[in-house]
């Protein structure tokens, strides 16, 4: 476990500018005010070092919140390397501070191209990780496809995106998931809060920063009514938007209807929408035929993990001109004379144009990640290959710590109530 990491070069980091570190540290410290749960875990990790000797790779959005996860993992003894999971989500000052102030190797620069990203994935795998904290499953998938010999050294992986879990399930079905993977995404203290409240607020924050438009009175189309879609639709309505939901799942569609939203196919929504937000985790949710039907000046953006939900290739083929009109905002002038505005190059709008989820919700998400890493190490050799849930006890402990930090108390069962809850002979 303590073998020296193997890297093809002497390169220890790749960030934009180390001189940005003071600003990054200031912002990291500010975010920490809203992350009391992860702070308590970090303090325990520093005393117990449950990750001592573990080589760890984290492929995440390099933000102020992720910085606290990285610091907690290092405090726990992990030999950690960070790379970016999205080219437009890296906060360069944070990356610089992690290197300069906390001694954590980071390979990430805002705006890096695909070639650079893939090179960073290879650098991460050269670290010969025992644990992979993945965000979209790229590192894990690359190891399975290209680094089979390293699988014997892998204790397991954690994944906190819906997209990544879909890929892991496909890998398991194909028989190539030969190690345990912890499904952090489906922990109650993750998806109930991060996906719903975090995505809901930060998505609209990104749209507003990129466009400075008034949302009240606009028809806002939300593609997908999973937890991210629910949060986005809820916040869009709260800002005065007239929200339309599109879905492929009949149960979620019914839920959206009963939550008071109009549900129609995308082909119909395309005609009415002023703003389109994709949060499905699937590809080409908005396609060529939809662009042709849209109003002049319709705005489209994505808040799903990968930049495949909007078919930008088809849009480019329909365009006679593409120009930047604001930061993170491109206008495609179509052959039919109308224009479509794309935000954040179709990538995660909340990170491309804003700062991602608020620290308060990432506190719980990253607490889950830290505990998932500990769980994998503690249960090394005991977990079957496949996808595992966060232990219920850990989920509830995170919620308890969060409530405690917020100064909120809840009731406990009385002995009589416990007896009643565990009895089958007591009825009405």
GIKA-V923955 format. One record per residue. N is the residue number from 1. OMEGA is omega in degrees with one decimal (none if undefined). Layout:
# GIKA-V923955
((N	OMEGA) (N	OMEGA))
This chain:
# GIKA-V923955
((1	-174.2) (2	178.8) (3	-179.9) (4	178.7) (5	-179.7) (6	177.2) (7	-176.4) (8	179.9) (9	177.5) (10	-176.6) (11	-176.5) (12	178.5) (13	174.8) (14	179.1) (15	-174.1) (16	-172.4) (17	-179.0) (18	-179.9) (19	177.4) (20	-173.0) (21	-179.2) (22	177.6) (23	179.1) (24	179.7) (25	178.2) (26	-179.2) (27	176.3) (28	179.8) (29	177.5) (30	179.8) (31	-178.3) (32	178.2) (33	-176.1) (34	-175.6) (35	-176.0) (36	-178.3) (37	179.8) (38	178.2) (39	178.2) (40	177.2) (41	178.3) (42	-179.5) (43	177.0) (44	178.6) (45	-178.3) (46	179.8) (47	-171.4) (48	-176.9) (49	-178.7) (50	-178.8) (51	-177.4) (52	178.2) (53	-178.3) (54	172.1) (55	-172.1) (56	173.7) (57	175.8) (58	175.1) (59	-171.6) (60	169.4) (61	-176.5) (62	-177.2) (63	178.9) (64	-179.3) (65	177.6) (66	178.6) (67	-179.3) (68	173.8) (69	-179.4) (70	179.6) (71	178.4) (72	-179.9) (73	177.1) (74	177.5) (75	178.9) (76	176.7) (77	-176.5) (78	169.8) (79	-167.8) (80	172.0) (81	-178.7) (82	168.2) (83	-178.4) (84	176.5) (85	-178.4) (86	-174.1) (87	-178.0) (88	-177.4) (89	-177.3) (90	172.1) (91	-170.0) (92	179.4) (93	177.4) (94	178.0) (95	-179.9) (96	-179.3) (97	178.8) (98	178.1) (99	-170.8) (100	-172.8) (101	-174.4) (102	175.9) (103	-179.2) (104	179.2) (105	179.6) (106	175.2) (107	-175.4) (108	173.6) (109	178.4) (110	178.4) (111	-179.4) (112	-178.9) (113	-175.8) (114	179.6) (115	178.8) (116	179.5) (117	-179.0) (118	175.7) (119	177.4) (120	175.8) (121	179.0) (122	176.6) (123	178.4) (124	-179.8) (125	174.3) (126	176.1) (127	-179.6) (128	-173.2) (129	168.9) (130	177.6) (131	175.4) (132	171.3) (133	-170.7) (134	-179.4) (135	-176.2) (136	170.9) (137	-178.7) (138	-177.4) (139	178.9) (140	-178.6) (141	178.8) (142	177.4) (143	-178.8) (144	-176.6) (145	-170.0) (146	-173.8) (147	-176.6) (148	-176.7) (149	-178.6) (150	-176.2) (151	179.9) (152	-179.4) (153	-174.6) (154	175.4) (155	179.7) (156	-178.3) (157	171.4) (158	-177.4) (159	-176.2) (160	175.4) (161	176.0) (162	178.9) (163	-179.3) (164	179.0) (165	176.2) (166	179.4) (167	179.2) (168	178.3) (169	176.7) (170	177.3) (171	179.5) (172	178.5) (173	-179.7) (174	177.3) (175	-177.9) (176	176.8) (177	-172.7) (178	-177.6) (179	180.0) (180	176.2) (181	-179.4) (182	-178.7) (183	178.7) (184	-175.6) (185	-174.7) (186	172.3) (187	-178.4) (188	-178.7) (189	172.2) (190	-169.2) (191	177.3) (192	-171.6) (193	178.8) (194	-176.4) (195	-174.3) (196	-175.2) (197	179.1) (198	179.9) (199	-179.0) (200	-177.8) (201	-173.3) (202	177.1) (203	178.9) (204	175.9) (205	179.5) (206	179.5) (207	-178.2) (208	179.6) (209	-177.4) (210	-170.7) (211	-174.3) (212	178.1) (213	174.7) (214	-179.5) (215	-179.0) (216	178.5) (217	179.0) (218	172.1) (219	-174.0) (220	-178.9) (221	178.1) (222	-179.5) (223	-178.9) (224	-178.8) (225	166.1) (226	-176.6) (227	177.0) (228	179.2) (229	178.4) (230	-179.9) (231	179.9) (232	179.5) (233	-179.5) (234	-178.8) (235	178.4) (236	176.9) (237	179.2) (238	177.3) (239	176.3) (240	179.2) (241	171.1) (242	-166.8) (243	171.9) (244	178.3) (245	170.7) (246	-176.3) (247	171.5) (248	-178.6) (249	-176.1) (250	-179.9) (251	178.8) (252	178.4) (253	177.8) (254	179.5) (255	179.1) (256	178.1) (257	-177.4) (258	171.5) (259	174.6) (260	179.9) (261	174.8) (262	-178.7) (263	179.8) (264	173.5) (265	-179.7) (266	180.0) (267	177.9) (268	-179.6) (269	-177.5) (270	-177.8) (271	-170.4) (272	-170.1) (273	169.8) (274	-179.9) (275	180.0) (276	-179.8) (277	178.6) (278	177.9) (279	-173.5) (280	-173.2) (281	179.7) (282	-173.9) (283	173.5) (284	175.7) (285	172.3) (286	-170.8) (287	-176.4) (288	-178.0) (289	178.3) (290	178.9) (291	-178.3) (292	-177.0) (293	-172.3) (294	174.4) (295	173.6) (296	178.7) (297	178.4) (298	-178.0) (299	177.4) (300	177.5) (301	-175.9) (302	173.1) (303	171.4) (304	-168.3) (305	-176.6) (306	-176.4) (307	-177.4) (308	-174.7) (309	175.6) (310	-177.4) (311	-176.9) (312	177.0) (313	177.7) (314	178.8) (315	178.6) (316	179.7) (317	-179.6) (318	-172.6) (319	172.8) (320	-179.0) (321	174.2) (322	-179.7) (323	175.0) (324	179.3) (325	173.5) (326	172.6) (327	178.9) (328	-174.5) (329	179.4) (330	178.4) (331	175.9) (332	176.3) (333	-173.5) (334	180.0) (335	179.0) (336	176.4) (337	179.5) (338	178.4) (339	173.7) (340	-178.3) (341	-179.8) (342	180.0) (343	172.8) (344	179.4) (345	-179.8) (346	177.8) (347	-177.8) (348	-173.9) (349	-178.0) (350	177.3) (351	179.1) (352	-174.8) (353	179.5) (354	-173.3) (355	180.0) (356	-176.5) (357	174.3) (358	-176.3) (359	-174.8) (360	178.8) (361	177.4) (362	174.9) (363	-179.6) (364	-179.7) (365	-177.0) (366	170.6) (367	175.8) (368	179.8) (369	-179.1) (370	-179.7) (371	177.4) (372	177.0) (373	178.1) (374	-179.5) (375	179.1) (376	-178.9) (377	-179.0) (378	-176.6) (379	178.7) (380	178.9) (381	-178.1) (382	-176.6) (383	177.4) (384	171.9) (385	-178.9) (386	-175.1) (387	-176.6) (388	177.3) (389	170.1) (390	176.9) (391	-178.0) (392	-178.4) (393	179.1) (394	178.7) (395	-178.3) (396	179.0) (397	176.9) (398	178.3) (399	-180.0) (400	179.3) (401	179.4) (402	177.9) (403	179.7) (404	179.9) (405	179.6) (406	179.7) (407	-177.1) (408	178.1) (409	177.1) (410	-179.0) (411	171.5) (412	178.6) (413	172.8) (414	176.6) (415	179.3) (416	179.4) (417	177.6) (418	179.2) (419	-179.0) (420	-176.9) (421	-177.9) (422	-177.9) (423	174.7) (424	-177.3) (425	179.6) (426	177.4) (427	178.7) (428	none))
